[in-house]
Protein backbone atom coordinates (compact mmCIF):
# COMPACT_ATOMS: atom_id res chain seq x y z
CA UNK A 1 0.00 0.00 0.00
CA UNK A 2 1.52 3.33 -1.08
CA UNK A 3 0.86 6.48 0.91
CA UNK A 4 1.88 10.08 0.32
CA UNK A 5 3.30 11.76 3.37
CA UNK A 6 0.51 14.29 3.50
CA UNK A 7 -2.30 11.68 3.44
CA UNK A 8 -1.30 9.31 6.22
CA UNK A 9 -4.32 8.67 8.41
CA UNK A 10 -4.40 9.35 12.14
CA UNK A 11 -2.85 6.58 14.19
CA UNK A 12 -4.13 4.58 17.11
CA UNK A 13 -3.20 5.25 20.69
CA UNK A 14 0.38 4.63 21.88
CA UNK A 15 1.26 1.55 23.97
CA UNK A 16 1.03 1.48 27.73
CA UNK A 17 0.95 -1.49 30.04
CA UNK A 18 3.23 -4.50 30.32
CA UNK A 19 2.27 -7.96 29.05
CA UNK A 20 0.32 -10.32 31.22
CA UNK A 21 1.46 -13.93 31.08
CA UNK A 22 -1.10 -16.64 30.53
CA UNK A 23 0.76 -18.74 33.04
CA UNK A 24 0.11 -16.33 35.91
CA UNK A 25 -1.51 -18.15 38.77
CA UNK A 26 -0.11 -21.54 37.72
CA UNK A 27 3.09 -21.23 39.71
CA UNK A 28 3.27 -23.09 42.97
CA UNK A 29 3.63 -21.03 46.08
CA UNK A 30 7.01 -21.16 47.80
CA UNK A 31 5.56 -20.17 51.18
CA UNK A 32 5.58 -22.81 53.93
CA UNK A 33 2.32 -24.51 54.75
CA UNK A 34 0.39 -23.28 57.79
CA UNK A 35 0.09 -26.89 58.92
CA UNK A 36 2.89 -28.12 61.18
CA UNK A 37 3.56 -31.60 59.87
CA UNK A 38 5.73 -32.41 62.88
CA UNK A 39 2.88 -32.07 65.38
CA UNK A 40 1.05 -35.29 66.27
CA UNK A 41 -2.68 -35.15 66.96
CA UNK A 42 -4.13 -37.85 69.22
CA UNK A 43 -7.58 -38.83 67.97
CA UNK A 44 -9.80 -40.23 70.69
CA UNK A 45 -13.46 -40.07 71.48
CA UNK A 46 -13.11 -36.54 72.90
CA UNK A 47 -11.10 -35.00 70.11
CA UNK A 48 -12.79 -36.72 67.16
CA UNK A 49 -15.99 -34.57 67.10
CA UNK A 50 -13.92 -31.38 67.35
CA UNK A 51 -11.63 -32.60 64.60
CA UNK A 52 -14.62 -33.38 62.39
CA UNK A 53 -16.03 -29.89 62.95
CA UNK A 54 -12.74 -28.30 61.98
CA UNK A 55 -12.54 -30.41 58.83
CA UNK A 56 -16.09 -29.49 57.97
CA UNK A 57 -15.38 -25.78 58.36
CA UNK A 58 -12.27 -26.07 56.20
CA UNK A 59 -14.24 -27.93 53.53
CA UNK A 60 -16.91 -25.22 53.45
CA UNK A 61 -14.26 -22.48 53.26
CA UNK A 62 -12.48 -24.17 50.36
CA UNK A 63 -15.75 -24.75 48.53
CA UNK A 64 -16.72 -21.10 49.00
CA UNK A 65 -13.34 -19.93 47.78
CA UNK A 66 -13.60 -22.16 44.70
CA UNK A 67 -17.06 -20.80 43.91
CA UNK A 68 -15.84 -17.23 44.31
CA UNK A 69 -12.81 -17.90 42.11
CA UNK A 70 -14.99 -19.51 39.45
CA UNK A 71 -17.29 -16.49 39.51
CA UNK A 72 -14.30 -14.16 39.18
CA UNK A 73 -12.90 -16.20 36.28
CA UNK A 74 -16.24 -16.15 34.47
CA UNK A 75 -16.56 -12.41 35.02
CA UNK A 76 -13.00 -11.80 33.78
CA UNK A 77 -13.56 -13.92 30.69
CA UNK A 78 -16.58 -11.85 29.70
CA UNK A 79 -14.84 -8.48 30.18
CA UNK A 80 -12.47 -6.91 27.63
CA UNK A 81 -8.85 -6.70 28.67
CA UNK A 82 -6.30 -4.03 27.87
CA UNK A 83 -3.33 -6.25 28.62
CA UNK A 84 -1.13 -7.80 26.00
CA UNK A 85 -0.93 -11.51 26.70
CA UNK A 86 2.09 -13.70 26.20
CA UNK A 87 2.42 -17.37 27.03
CA UNK A 88 5.86 -18.38 25.80
CA UNK A 89 9.25 -16.78 25.28
CA UNK A 90 9.78 -18.91 22.15
CA UNK A 91 7.56 -16.90 19.84
CA UNK A 92 7.41 -16.20 16.13
CA UNK A 93 6.08 -12.67 15.76
CA UNK A 94 4.14 -11.61 12.67
CA UNK A 95 3.50 -7.87 12.17
CA UNK A 96 0.53 -6.76 10.09
CA UNK A 97 -2.07 -4.06 9.59
CA UNK A 98 -5.82 -4.43 9.31
CA UNK A 99 -7.66 -2.28 6.75
CA UNK A 100 -11.42 -1.93 6.46
CA UNK A 101 -13.34 -2.31 3.21
CA UNK A 102 -13.52 1.50 3.17
CA UNK A 103 -9.68 1.53 3.19
CA UNK A 104 -9.49 2.91 6.74
CA UNK A 105 -7.08 1.50 9.31
CA UNK A 106 -8.81 -0.79 11.82
CA UNK A 107 -7.73 0.20 15.33
CA UNK A 108 -10.00 -1.97 17.49
CA UNK A 109 -9.11 -5.44 16.22
CA UNK A 110 -9.22 -8.23 18.81
CA UNK A 111 -7.13 -11.36 19.07
CA UNK A 112 -10.09 -13.67 18.48
CA UNK A 113 -10.82 -11.98 15.13
CA UNK A 114 -7.66 -13.31 13.46
CA UNK A 115 -6.20 -16.68 12.61
CA UNK A 116 -2.50 -17.50 12.24
CA UNK A 117 -1.67 -20.38 9.92
CA UNK A 118 1.63 -22.12 9.38
CA UNK A 119 1.72 -23.97 6.06
CA UNK A 120 -2.05 -23.69 6.04
CA UNK A 121 -2.51 -25.21 9.52
CA UNK A 122 -4.14 -23.05 12.17
CA UNK A 123 -1.94 -22.13 15.15
CA UNK A 124 -2.80 -20.97 18.66
CA UNK A 125 -2.25 -17.22 19.04
CA UNK A 126 -0.39 -16.72 22.30
CA UNK A 127 0.66 -13.09 21.87
CA UNK A 128 -1.25 -10.14 20.44
CA UNK A 129 -0.41 -6.45 20.44
CA UNK A 130 -1.54 -3.28 18.77
CA UNK A 131 -4.46 -0.98 18.17
CA UNK A 132 -6.44 0.70 20.93
CA UNK A 133 -6.97 -2.48 22.97
CA UNK A 134 -3.65 -4.31 23.26
CA UNK A 135 -0.58 -2.18 24.15
CA UNK A 136 2.67 -2.50 22.22
CA UNK A 137 5.40 -4.07 24.37
CA UNK A 138 7.65 -5.96 21.94
CA UNK A 139 11.04 -4.52 21.15
CA UNK A 140 11.15 -2.54 17.91
CA UNK A 141 14.22 -2.40 15.68
CA UNK A 142 14.18 0.32 13.01
CA UNK A 143 16.97 -0.29 10.49
CA UNK A 144 17.65 2.85 8.44
CA UNK A 145 19.37 2.01 5.14
CA UNK A 146 20.62 5.06 3.23
CA UNK A 147 21.44 5.25 -0.45
CA UNK A 148 24.55 7.42 -0.06
CA UNK A 149 24.28 9.32 -3.31
CA UNK A 150 24.19 13.10 -3.75
CA UNK A 151 20.40 13.16 -3.29
CA UNK A 152 20.60 12.71 0.49
CA UNK A 153 24.05 14.17 1.22
CA UNK A 154 22.73 17.74 1.47
CA UNK A 155 23.56 19.23 4.91
CA UNK A 156 20.59 19.26 7.26
CA UNK A 157 18.71 16.34 5.70
CA UNK A 158 20.03 13.90 8.28
CA UNK A 159 19.62 15.64 11.62
CA UNK A 160 20.25 13.23 14.53
CA UNK A 161 18.26 15.34 17.00
CA UNK A 162 15.02 14.10 15.49
CA UNK A 163 15.59 10.55 16.76
CA UNK A 164 14.43 11.32 20.28
CA UNK A 165 11.82 13.86 19.25
CA UNK A 166 9.99 11.53 16.87
CA UNK A 167 10.57 7.95 17.92
CA UNK A 168 12.76 7.08 20.89
CA UNK A 169 10.97 9.28 23.44
CA UNK A 170 7.55 7.88 22.56
CA UNK A 171 8.49 4.22 22.14
CA UNK A 172 10.64 3.11 25.05
CA UNK A 173 11.15 -0.34 23.48
CA UNK A 174 12.46 1.10 20.18
CA UNK A 175 16.05 1.02 18.96
CA UNK A 176 17.60 2.34 15.74
CA UNK A 177 20.30 0.85 13.51
CA UNK A 178 21.99 2.71 10.65
CA UNK A 179 23.33 1.34 7.37
CA UNK A 180 24.61 2.92 4.18
CA UNK A 181 25.41 1.73 0.69
CA UNK A 182 27.47 3.22 -2.13
CA UNK A 183 30.00 1.38 -4.24
CA UNK A 184 30.96 -2.28 -4.47
CA UNK A 185 31.72 -2.81 -0.77
CA UNK A 186 28.17 -2.20 0.34
CA UNK A 187 26.30 -2.19 2.58
CA UNK A 188 28.12 -0.66 5.55
CA UNK A 189 26.77 -1.34 9.05
CA UNK A 190 27.48 1.80 11.08
CA UNK A 191 25.68 0.96 14.31
CA UNK A 192 23.73 -1.93 15.76
CA UNK A 193 20.24 -1.15 17.12
CA UNK A 194 20.71 1.39 19.90
CA UNK A 195 19.06 4.20 21.84
CA UNK A 196 22.37 6.03 22.34
CA UNK A 197 22.01 9.42 20.62
CA UNK A 198 25.77 10.02 20.54
CA UNK A 199 26.28 6.69 18.79
CA UNK A 200 23.52 7.48 16.29
CA UNK A 201 25.10 10.86 15.61
CA UNK A 202 28.47 9.26 14.86
CA UNK A 203 26.76 6.79 12.54
CA UNK A 204 25.09 9.60 10.58
CA UNK A 205 28.43 11.34 10.23
CA UNK A 206 29.76 8.17 8.61
CA UNK A 207 26.76 8.10 6.27
CA UNK A 208 27.56 11.66 5.19
CA UNK A 209 31.18 10.69 4.72
CA UNK A 210 30.53 7.84 2.26
CA UNK A 211 31.83 8.53 -1.22
CA UNK A 212 29.30 8.80 -4.00
CA UNK A 213 29.71 5.62 -6.02
CA UNK A 214 27.60 2.99 -7.71
CA UNK A 215 24.16 2.16 -6.32
CA UNK A 216 23.74 -1.53 -5.46
CA UNK A 217 20.24 -0.92 -4.07
CA UNK A 218 18.67 -4.36 -4.31
CA UNK A 219 21.85 -6.27 -3.53
CA UNK A 220 22.40 -4.16 -0.40
CA UNK A 221 18.81 -4.62 0.70
CA UNK A 222 19.08 -8.36 0.17
CA UNK A 223 22.24 -8.54 2.29
CA UNK A 224 20.68 -6.49 5.11
CA UNK A 225 17.61 -8.75 5.14
CA UNK A 226 19.79 -11.86 5.20
CA UNK A 227 21.83 -10.39 8.04
CA UNK A 228 18.58 -10.22 10.00
CA UNK A 229 17.40 -13.67 8.89
CA UNK A 230 17.69 -15.12 12.40
CA UNK A 231 14.66 -13.44 13.92
CA UNK A 232 14.53 -12.50 17.57
CA UNK A 233 11.52 -13.83 19.47
CA UNK A 234 11.01 -10.52 21.25
CA UNK A 235 11.69 -8.01 18.46
CA UNK A 236 9.86 -6.66 15.46
CA UNK A 237 12.05 -5.32 12.68
CA UNK A 238 11.45 -2.52 10.20
CA UNK A 239 13.85 -1.82 7.30
CA UNK A 240 13.52 1.76 6.05
CA UNK A 241 15.30 2.21 2.70
CA UNK A 242 15.94 5.81 1.61
CA UNK A 243 16.77 5.97 -2.11
CA UNK A 244 15.84 7.40 -5.51
CA UNK A 245 14.91 3.86 -6.52
CA UNK A 246 17.65 3.46 -9.12
CA UNK A 247 20.21 0.69 -9.05
CA UNK A 248 23.23 -0.32 -11.09
CA UNK A 249 21.91 -3.89 -10.85
CA UNK A 250 18.47 -4.70 -12.19
CA UNK A 251 15.51 -5.31 -9.87
CA UNK A 252 15.47 -9.02 -10.68
CA UNK A 253 16.73 -9.81 -7.16
CA UNK A 254 14.00 -7.73 -5.52
CA UNK A 255 11.88 -10.86 -4.98
CA UNK A 256 14.78 -12.45 -3.12
CA UNK A 257 15.04 -9.41 -0.86
CA UNK A 258 11.31 -9.62 -0.14
CA UNK A 259 11.56 -13.29 0.81
CA UNK A 260 14.60 -12.61 3.01
CA UNK A 261 12.70 -9.83 4.78
CA UNK A 262 9.72 -12.14 5.32
CA UNK A 263 11.99 -14.78 6.87
CA UNK A 264 13.38 -12.15 9.23
CA UNK A 265 9.91 -10.93 10.15
CA UNK A 266 10.97 -7.49 8.86
CA UNK A 267 8.65 -5.04 7.10
CA UNK A 268 10.16 -3.03 4.24
CA UNK A 269 9.56 0.73 4.03
CA UNK A 270 10.84 2.13 0.74
CA UNK A 271 11.29 5.92 0.87
CA UNK A 272 11.49 7.31 -2.68
CA UNK A 273 13.34 10.66 -2.79
CA UNK A 274 13.91 12.92 -5.80
CA UNK A 275 11.27 11.01 -7.75
CA UNK A 276 10.52 13.90 -10.11
CA UNK A 277 14.20 14.63 -10.74
CA UNK A 278 14.80 10.97 -11.56
CA UNK A 279 12.05 11.13 -14.18
CA UNK A 280 13.24 14.36 -15.76
CA UNK A 281 11.78 15.16 -19.17
CA UNK A 282 15.33 15.62 -20.42
CA UNK A 283 15.80 11.87 -20.42
CA UNK A 284 15.18 9.88 -23.59
CA UNK A 285 11.74 8.19 -23.48
CA UNK A 286 13.16 4.68 -23.19
CA UNK A 287 15.38 5.74 -20.27
CA UNK A 288 12.52 7.51 -18.51
CA UNK A 289 10.38 4.39 -18.91
CA UNK A 290 13.09 2.25 -17.40
CA UNK A 291 13.47 4.66 -14.47
CA UNK A 292 9.74 4.45 -13.80
CA UNK A 293 9.90 0.66 -13.85
CA UNK A 294 12.77 0.65 -11.33
CA UNK A 295 10.94 3.01 -8.99
CA UNK A 296 7.72 1.01 -9.24
CA UNK A 297 9.55 -2.17 -8.23
CA UNK A 298 11.18 -0.28 -5.35
CA UNK A 299 7.94 1.07 -3.88
CA UNK A 300 6.03 -2.20 -4.47
CA UNK A 301 8.31 -4.06 -2.04
CA UNK A 302 6.38 -2.64 0.91
CA UNK A 303 3.01 -4.38 0.86
CA UNK A 304 4.08 -8.06 0.71
CA UNK A 305 6.19 -7.51 3.83
CA UNK A 306 3.64 -5.45 5.76
CA UNK A 307 5.42 -2.14 5.19
CA UNK A 308 4.52 1.19 3.60
CA UNK A 309 6.11 3.24 0.84
CA UNK A 310 6.57 7.01 1.04
CA UNK A 311 7.37 9.37 -1.82
CA UNK A 312 9.04 12.79 -1.89
CA UNK A 313 8.37 14.28 -5.34
CA UNK A 314 10.95 16.76 -6.47
CA UNK A 315 13.89 17.80 -4.32
CA UNK A 316 14.19 16.11 -0.93
CA UNK A 317 12.85 18.36 1.88
CA UNK A 318 15.24 19.96 4.33
CA UNK A 319 13.79 17.93 7.19
CA UNK A 320 13.90 14.60 5.37
CA UNK A 321 14.81 12.42 8.35
CA UNK A 322 12.27 14.20 10.54
CA UNK A 323 9.45 13.44 8.10
CA UNK A 324 10.54 9.84 7.66
CA UNK A 325 10.58 9.16 11.40
CA UNK A 326 7.20 10.88 11.83
CA UNK A 327 5.67 8.46 9.32
CA UNK A 328 7.38 5.44 10.88
CA UNK A 329 6.10 6.45 14.32
CA UNK A 330 2.60 6.70 12.90
CA UNK A 331 2.87 3.19 11.48
CA UNK A 332 4.13 1.77 14.76
CA UNK A 333 1.11 3.18 16.58
CA UNK A 334 -1.35 1.33 14.37
CA UNK A 335 0.54 -1.91 13.73
CA UNK A 336 -0.58 -5.25 15.13
CA UNK A 337 1.71 -8.10 16.13
CA UNK A 338 0.51 -11.69 16.43
CA UNK A 339 2.72 -14.35 17.99
CA UNK A 340 2.58 -18.12 18.15
CA UNK A 341 4.91 -20.87 19.35
CA UNK A 342 6.38 -22.88 16.46
CA UNK A 343 6.96 -26.59 16.90
CA UNK A 344 10.46 -27.22 18.27
CA UNK A 345 11.58 -29.88 15.81
CA UNK A 346 14.72 -30.32 13.78
CA UNK A 347 15.18 -29.24 10.19
CA UNK A 348 15.86 -26.06 8.28
CA UNK A 349 12.94 -25.94 5.88
CA UNK A 350 11.10 -22.61 5.77
CA UNK A 351 7.46 -22.64 6.81
CA UNK A 352 5.07 -20.00 5.50
CA UNK A 353 3.16 -18.14 8.22
CA UNK A 354 0.22 -15.93 7.38
CA UNK A 355 -2.37 -13.92 9.30
CA UNK A 356 -6.02 -14.01 8.20
CA UNK A 357 -9.15 -12.18 9.25
CA UNK A 358 -11.85 -14.66 10.23
CA UNK A 359 -14.56 -12.36 8.89
CA UNK A 360 -13.85 -10.99 5.41
CA UNK A 361 -16.57 -8.41 5.91
CA UNK A 362 -14.33 -6.83 8.56
CA UNK A 363 -11.75 -5.89 5.94
CA UNK A 364 -8.37 -7.27 4.89
CA UNK A 365 -4.87 -7.90 6.22
CA UNK A 366 -1.90 -5.95 4.87
CA UNK A 367 1.39 -7.76 5.34
CA UNK A 368 1.07 -10.53 7.88
CA UNK A 369 3.26 -12.93 5.89
CA UNK A 370 6.62 -14.30 6.93
CA UNK A 371 8.63 -17.52 6.93
CA UNK A 372 10.06 -19.35 9.92
CA UNK A 373 12.55 -22.19 10.16
CA UNK A 374 12.32 -24.89 12.83
N, C-alpha and C positions, 0 to 999 in steps of 0.2 A: 504494500500500500504506500503510495507516494503522497507526501504532504508538503505544501509550501509552508515556509516558516510563519507566515502571517495568518495561516488558517488552521493552526493546531487547536484542537478543542480543549476546553477546560479539563483539568485532570481531577482525579479522585483525591480523597483526603490522604495526608501523609501517614506513615506507619506510627504505631505507638507501643503497644504492650509487647511483652516477651511471649515466646511460645509456651504452650501448656502441653506437657507430655501426656500421651494416652495411658502411660503406665503409672501415672500418679495414683497412689492409693493401693498399688499392688505390692509395694515393698513391705517386708516384714519389719515390725518394730524391733529396735535394739534395746528397748527399755526392759528392765527385769520385771518378772511377773510379780503381782501383788501377793500371790500365794507363796508361803514359805514351805518349800517341799521338804525341809528337814524337820518340820514339826509333826509329831505323831498325834493323831486324834483317837482316843479310846471310845469306841462305839458300844454303849451298853443300853439298857432299857431306859435310862434317864436322858441320855444325850441323843438317842436316835430321833425322837420327835422334833427336838430343836434343830437337829441337822437336816431333817426333811423339810422343815419350814424354811431354813436358809436356802436350801437347794431350790425350793419352789419359788422363793423371791428372786433368786438369780435367774431362773428360767424365764420368769415373767419380764424381768428387766431386759434380758437379751432379746426376747421376742419383740418387746416394744421398740427397742433400738433398731432391730431389723426392719420392722414395719416403717419406722420413721425414715430410715435410710432409703428404703425402697420408694417411699413417697417423694423424698428429695431427689432421687435419681430420675423418677418419672417426670418430676417437675423440671429438672434441668434438661432432660432430653427434649422437652417440648418448647424450651425457650431458646431464642437465638443466642449465639455466643460471639463475642468479639475477639476471642483468643485464637491465634494460629495454633494448630495442633500438629504435633510431630511425635511419631512413635518409634523411630529408628534412626540411628546416626548414619546407617548405610543407605543413603537415599540417592536416587537418580532424580534430579530436578529438571522440570520441563517448563520454560517460560512461554507465555502466550498472552494474547489479547482476545477479548470477546467483543464483537461488533454486532449491533442490532441490524435488523433488516432495513432500517432507515439510515444505516451507515453511521450511527452514533456509538461511542464507546459505552459498553455496559460496565457499570461501576458497582453493581449490587449482586454479582454472581456468587452463588453458594457452591460449596464443595460437592453437594449431592446432585448438582445440575450438570456435572461433567463426568466423562469416563476416560480413563487412561488405558490404552491398549498397547501391549508389546507383541509384535508380530501378529496382530489381530486378536490377541487373547486379553480379555479384560483383567486389569490389575486393581488391587486395593489401594485407594488413595490414602496415604498416611500423613501427608503434609499439604497444606493449602494456604496460600497467602495472596493478598492483593485486594484491590477495590476498597469499598467503604466498610466492609465487614471484617475482613481478616488482615491484621497489620502485617507489614513487611518486616521480616527479621533476618532473612538470609543475607549473607555477605554478598556485596555487589562489587564486581571487578569491571571497571570501565577502561578498556584498552584503546588509547588514542593512537592511530596510525596515520602519520603525516606523509603526504607526497611532497618531498622537499624540493620542489621546483620553485621558480620565481614567483608563482601565483600566490604562495603563502609566506614568502620570506619578507614581505613588507613589514617594517617596524610597527609594533602596536597590535598586529593581528593576533599574536600569541602572548597574551598578558596573563602571567601566572596568578595574579591576584584574584582572578575570577573563579578559581577552583573552590575556595572556601565560600565565596559569596553565592555560588549557584548550585553547588552539589555537596561538598563535604560537610558543611554546617547543617544542612537539612537531613542528610542521610548518614547517620553515625556508623553504619555498617559498610559504607562505600569506600573503595580505594581506587586509585587511578594509576595506570601504567602508561608509559609513553614509548612509542616506536617511531622510526623514520625510515624512509627508503628513497634512495637516489643512487644510481649506478649499479654495477654488477655485484657488489658485496652487500646487498640489501636482503632483508631489512636489518636495521640496527635497533637493539633493545637497550634503551637509555635508562629505564628504571622499572623495577618490578612494581606490582601494585602497592601503593603506599598512600598514607595521609600526610606525609611530611612535606610541608610547603617548600622548604628550602631544597629538598631533593627534587621536587617537581620543577622548581625554578631552574636548577642546574640542568635538568633533562631538556627543558625547552631551549636553553642556551645552546645545547648540543644540536638540537633540531635546526636552529637558525644557522649554526655553523656548518651544516652539511653542504657539500659542493653540489651545484646544479649539474646533474648528469642524466643518464638514461632513466626511464620510468618503468621499472618492472612491477607494475601495479598488481596484476593478478598473481604473479609468482610470489610476491611479497606477502600478499594476503593469504595465499595458500600456506606459506611457511609459518605465519603467525598462528593460523588456525590449527595447524598440526602441532605446533609448540604447546598449544592448550588442549591437545587431544585427550589428555588424562584428566577428566573432569573431577572437580572437587565436590564432595557430597554436600558441602555447606555454602557453596558459592554459585552465583549466577553471573555469567560473563557477557559483556557487550563489547563488540569490536566496532569502533567508530573510525571510518576511513575517510580522510579529508583529501580530495583529489579533484582534478579537472576531468577525470574519467578516461584519459588517454593512456595508452601503454605501448611500450616498444615490442611487447609480445601480445599476440592476439588474444581475445577473450575466450579461446577454446578451453582454457583450464579453469574458467569461472565456475563451472559445475563441480569441479573437484574441490574448489575452495568452499563452496556451499556445503558439500557433504562433510568436509572436515570441520566446518563450523557447527554443523548439526551434531556431529559426534562429540564435540566439546561442550555441547549445550550452550553455545554462544550465538547471540543474535547479531546480525550484521547491520550496521547503520552507515550506508554510503552518504557522504556529504559532497555534493557536486558544486564546486566553486568555478567561477569564470566560465559558466556555461555559454553565455552569449559570445564571449570573446573566442571561445574554442570553435564556435560555429560562424565565424566571421564570413560576411558575404564576399570577402576578397579571396576566399578559397575556391579552387575549382569545384564544380558540382560533385564530381565523384569523390573528392576528398571530404567535402562537407557531409556527404551521405555516409561515408565511413566513420567520420567523427560522431555523427548522430547515433550510429549503430553501437559504437563503443560505449557511449554515455548511457544508452538505453540498457545495455547489458549490465553496466555498473550499478545503476539505480535499481534494476530489477532483482538484485541479489538480496534485497531486504526482506521481502515478504516470505519466501520459503524458510527463512530462519527465524521469523518472528520479530524482525527489525522494522525500521522505518527509513525512508530516504528523504533527504532535505536538499533543496536546490537554492543556490545563490546566483540568480541571473546577473550578468554583467560583472563588474569589478567586485572582488570580495570586500565586504564591509570592514570598517576599521575595528569593529568589535567582534570579529569572526568567532574567536574562541568563546566569548561571552554568549553569543547567540546559540552556538552549538550546545554548550552545556545547559542552557536554559531549556532547549528542546529535549535533551536527554533526561533532565530532571523531570520534565512533564511526562515522559514515557514511563519512567520508573514509578511515578505515582499511580499510574493506571494499569500497570502490568499485573498479571497473575502468575503464580508459580505453583505447579502441582508436583508432588513428589510421591514416589512409590519405592518399594524395596525390591530390587531385582533379585532373582534367584542366584545364590552363591554357588555356582557350579563352574567347572573348568571350561576352557575353550576361549578362543579369541574371535569368534564370529560376531559381527555386528548385528544387533537386534533393533528393528525399527520401532520407535515409541511415538505414539501420536495421541493428542488430546481431542476429544469429540464433545460436542454439546448433545445431551440426551434429547433435547427438544429442538428440532430445527426451526421451529417457529420463533424461538428465542433469538436467533441470529446465527452467527458463524464464528469460527475460531480463526484467528490470524496467527501464523506461526504454529507453535505447539507440536513441532516435529523435531526429533533428534534421534541419534543412534547411540546405543550403549553396548559395551562389550563385557561379557561375564561368562 
